[in-house]
Amino acid sequence: MSTQVKIYTLSTCSHCTKAKEFLDEKEIAYDSVSVDFMSGDDRTQILEIIRKLNPSITFPTIVIGSKVIVGFRRDEIEVALKDCE
């Protein structure tokens, strides 16, 4: 699958872990950014990106193609993945 999937997470977030496990089970390649492991300008820049996608800055914030999904919403993730095939 050539769909670009990016997930912004916190290492302590159980919903983030479940979302990554779900993508792994589906064998979907994704880029993961653990925001709490970042600092300084890198963290500031990533938080600005997330704010544009999800003004509440909650986690996980998942980007599948042009679709943004906030939280671990299995059904929405599956629909977004299908729509991008």
Beta strands, then each sheet from edge to edge (+ up, - down):
strand 1: 5-9
strand 2: 31-34
strand 3: 61-64
strand 4: 67-70
sheet 1: 2+ 1+ 3- 4+
end
